[in-house]
Amino acid sequence: MTTDDDEAIWRGLQDIAVFFLLLIVSVTVRGFVFSELWGWFVVPLGVTDLSVGHAIGLAMIVSYLTYQADARSEKFERQAFQELVGAAFVRVISSGMMFWGIGWIIHSMT
C-alpha cells in the first residue's frame, strides 16, 4: 500500500468516527427535546413521564417508521460526505432547539 492509500483509509475512518459521534449527539438532542415536550404537554393530561432514554427510543421508532427518502438524490451524490453529515447535524440540532424553544414559550404561557 502507498502513502496515499493509507491517508485515504485514515480519512475514511475519521469520517466514520465523526459520523457516529454526530449521530450520538443528534439522537441525544432529539431525546432530550422529546422528553421535555412530553413532560410539558402530555404529562399534565395524566400520562406517565418519560426519561430521556425512553424518549430517545420512541423518537428512533417514530423516525424509523416515518422515514422518507429525499427525492433530491442527484444533489446528494455530488456533495461530499462531510458536507452531508454536517448539514444533517446542523438541521437536527437547530430544529431540535427551535422546537424546544417554542415549546418552552408555550409552556411558560400555560
N, C-alpha and C positions, 0 to 999 in steps of 0.2 A: 504494500500500500504506500501511496505517496503522501506527502505532507498535505496536499490539497484534499485527499480523501479523509485524512484524519480531521482536518478542520471542518469538513462537511459533516462528518459524523458528530463531532463535538457540537456544531451549531444545531444539528437536528436534536440531539439530546437536550440542549439548552431550551429549544423551542418546546419540547415535550414537557420539561420541568416547569417552565413558565406557564404553559397551558394548564397543567394540573394545579399549580398554585393559584392562578386566577380563577379556576373553576371552584376551588375550595372557598375562596373569598366570596365569589359570586353566590354560591349556594348558601353560605352563612348569612350574607346580607339579605337574601330573599327570605330565609327562615326567620331572621330577626324581625323583618318588616311584617311578615305574615303573622308571627306570634303577637306582635304589638297591636296590629289592626284587629286581630281576633279578640284580644283582651279588651280592647276599647269598645268594639261594636257588637261582638257576638256573645261574650260572657255575660253582659247585662241582661241578655234575653234568657238566661238560665242554663246556658251550655257550659260544660267544663272548660277550664282554661287549658291552653296548650303550652308546652315547653318549647323552647327554640328547636330542640331536636325533633320533636313531633311535627312542628311546623315545617322544618326542612323536608322531612319525609313526605308530608302532604303536598307541599309545593312541588317536589320532584314527581310525585304521582300525577298531579294535575298537568305539569309540563309535559310529561311523557304521553299522557292520554290526549292532549290537545296540540301536540307538535305539528306544525305545518311547514313543509319545505319552502324556502324562499324561491320565488319564480325568477329572480334575477341571477340565476346560477352562472351565466356568462360573465357577469361583472366579478363575481367571486372567484372564478377561475383565473382571472387576470391579476387579482390582488395577491400580495404576499401574505403568507401565513401569519406573520407577526401583525400586519395591519388588520386582518380579520379578527384575530384574537383580541387585539387592543380595542377595536371598535365595539366588539361584543361586550367586553368587560366594562367599558365606559357606559354603554347603553344599559346594562344590568344595574350598575351602581347608581347612575343618575336617575333611572326610572324608579328604583327602589327608594332612594332618598326623596324623590318627588312624591311618591305615594305615601311614604311615611310622614312627610311634612304636611301634606294636605290632610291626611288622617288626623294628625296631631291638632291642626287648626280646627277641624270639625269636632274632634273630641273635646277640645277646650271650650267650645261654644255650647256643648250639651250639658 
